[in-house]
């Protein structure tokens, strides 16, 4: 008896979700097909009914991850509406938070796959580049100003610093949690000061008043 079209879609989704979890936890190269198919509940033969190769699966995982990351950003922006802080301030504070640092499974995919991406296939790299470009464009829309080029330039700079701080904090968390927290806290304060100079001056004033 054949598998229905809907069941085939669900089977493919199950493989992608199992793969994404393993890829995020351990890196793409460290996960083999045997482990992948076992985690998804399929045989290797069943896997090839849905994907022609591991590279094709990786590309599908990246496509899904970028879509999920886009939804995450949109949800964060919408949640900031009506708040006293701006959407960009809320996004930075969330991105450089201990909660996001711990959320490797469903956090920002642009950080999660940054270490792997250059070694992946062309389709996966293209999906990552599209996701990164979309992210820059959305963040540029959150930045005050009238010059689109300057706004995009600032968005690229801000996001690059956010990704770098998060990656470094995760890298040292298990061996030096104090340093990991320092990276997040100072990185967040500096970036918030970049988009809100008054906040930065206020932090400095508080520090001077406590000396």
C-alpha positions in Angstrom: 0.0 0.0 0.0 1.4 3.4 -1.1 2.0 6.4 1.2 -0.5 9.2 0.7 0.6 12.6 -0.5 -0.1 14.2 2.9 1.8 11.4 4.7 4.8 11.9 2.4 4.8 15.6 3.3 4.7 14.8 7.0 7.5 12.3 6.6 9.6 14.8 4.8 8.9 17.4 7.5 9.9 14.9 10.2 13.2 14.3 8.6 13.9 18.0 8.2 13.0 18.7 11.9 15.1 15.9 13.2 18.0 17.0 11.1 17.8 20.6 12.1 17.8 19.7 15.8 21.0 17.5 15.3 22.7 20.1 13.0 22.1 22.9 15.5 23.4 20.9 18.5 26.4 19.3 16.9 27.1 20.8 13.5 26.3 19.5 10.1 29.5 17.6 9.4 29.3 15.7 12.7 25.9 14.1 11.8 25.8 11.1 9.5 22.9 9.8 7.6 22.5 6.7 9.8 22.1 8.8 12.9 19.8 11.2 11.0 17.4 8.6 9.7 17.3 6.9 13.1 16.4 10.1 14.9 13.6 10.8 12.4 12.3 7.2 12.6 13.2 6.2 9.0 15.5 3.7 7.3 18.1 5.1 4.9 16.0 3.7 2.1 13.1 5.8 3.4 15.3 8.8 3.5 16.2 8.6 -0.2 12.5 8.6 -1.0 12.5 12.2 0.0 16.0 13.5 -0.6 18.5 12.6 -3.2 21.5 13.3 -0.9 22.5 14.8 2.5 23.3 18.0 0.7 19.7 18.3 -0.5 18.5 17.7 3.1 20.9 20.4 4.4 19.5 22.9 1.8 16.0 22.1 2.9 16.9 22.5 6.6 18.5 25.9 5.8 15.4 27.0 3.9 13.2 26.1 6.8 15.5 27.7 9.3 15.6 31.0 7.4 11.8 31.0 7.2 11.5 30.3 10.9 14.1 33.0 11.6 12.2 35.5 9.6 9.0 34.7 11.5 10.9 35.2 14.8 12.1 38.7 13.8 8.6 39.7 12.6 7.1 38.4 15.8 9.6 40.4 17.9 8.9 43.6 16.0 5.2 43.2 16.4 5.6 42.5 20.1 7.4 45.8 20.5 4.5 47.9 19.2 3.1 50.0 21.9 6.1 49.5 24.1 8.2 52.3 25.4 11.3 50.9 23.8 11.7 50.8 20.0 11.5 47.5 18.0 15.3 47.7 17.4 16.0 48.1 21.1 13.8 45.2 22.0 15.4 43.1 19.3 19.0 43.8 20.5 18.0 43.1 24.1 16.4 39.8 23.2 19.2 38.8 20.8 21.9 39.4 23.4 20.1 37.7 26.3 20.9 34.6 28.3 17.6 33.1 27.1 18.5 33.4 23.5 22.0 32.2 24.1 20.6 29.0 25.6 18.0 28.5 22.8 20.3 26.9 20.3 17.5 24.7 18.9 15.1 27.4 17.8 17.1 30.6 18.2 18.4 32.7 15.3 19.6 30.4 12.5 22.1 32.9 11.1 24.2 32.5 14.3 23.5 28.8 14.7 24.8 27.9 11.2 27.5 30.6 10.9 30.3 28.2 11.7 29.1 25.6 9.2 27.9 27.5 6.3 31.1 28.0 4.3 31.6 24.2 4.1 28.1 23.4 3.0 26.7 22.9 -0.5 25.8 25.8 -2.9 22.0 25.6 -2.3 22.5 25.8 1.5 24.8 28.7 1.2 22.4 30.5 -1.1 19.6 30.0 1.4 21.7 31.4 4.1 22.7 34.4 2.0 19.0 35.1 1.2 18.1 34.9 4.9 20.9 37.2 5.8 20.0 39.8 3.2 16.3 39.7 4.2 17.4 40.2 7.8 19.5 43.2 7.0 16.6 44.7 5.0 14.2 44.3 7.9 16.5 45.7 10.5 17.3 48.7 8.2 13.6 49.5 8.2 13.7 49.7 12.0 16.5 52.3 12.0 15.7 56.0 12.1 16.9 58.1 9.1 16.0 58.9 5.6 19.0 57.6 3.7 18.4 53.9 2.7 22.0 53.2 2.1 23.1 54.6 5.5 20.3 52.6 7.2 21.4 49.4 5.6 25.0 50.0 6.4 24.1 50.5 10.0 21.9 47.4 10.0 24.7 45.3 8.7 27.2 46.7 11.3 24.7 46.2 14.2 23.7 42.7 13.2 27.3 41.6 12.6 28.2 42.8 16.1 25.2 41.0 17.6 26.1 37.7 15.9 29.7 38.0 16.9 28.9 38.7 20.6 26.4 35.8 20.8 28.8 33.3 19.1 31.6 34.3 21.4 29.4 34.1 24.5 28.2 30.6 23.6 31.8 29.5 22.8 33.1 30.2 26.3 29.9 29.6 28.4 30.8 26.1 29.7 34.3 27.0 30.7 33.9 30.7 31.8 30.3 31.7 32.5 31.3 35.0 33.9 33.1 36.0 30.7 30.2 34.7 28.7 27.8 36.9 30.6 30.2 39.9 30.4 30.3 39.6 26.6 26.5 39.6 26.4 25.9 42.4 28.9 28.6 44.7 27.5 27.8 44.0 23.9 24.1 44.7 24.5 24.8 48.0 26.4 27.2 49.2 23.7 24.8 48.4 20.8 21.9 50.0 22.6 24.0 53.1 23.1 24.8 53.1 19.4 21.2 53.5 18.5 20.2 55.5 21.6 23.2 57.7 22.6 21.3 59.1 25.6 21.1 55.5 27.1 24.9 55.2 26.8 25.5 58.5 28.5 23.1 57.5 31.2 25.0 54.3 31.8 28.3 56.2 32.1 26.7 58.7 34.5 25.5 55.9 36.7 28.9 54.3 36.7 30.6 57.6 37.7 28.1 58.3 40.5 28.8 54.9 42.1 32.6 55.4 42.2 
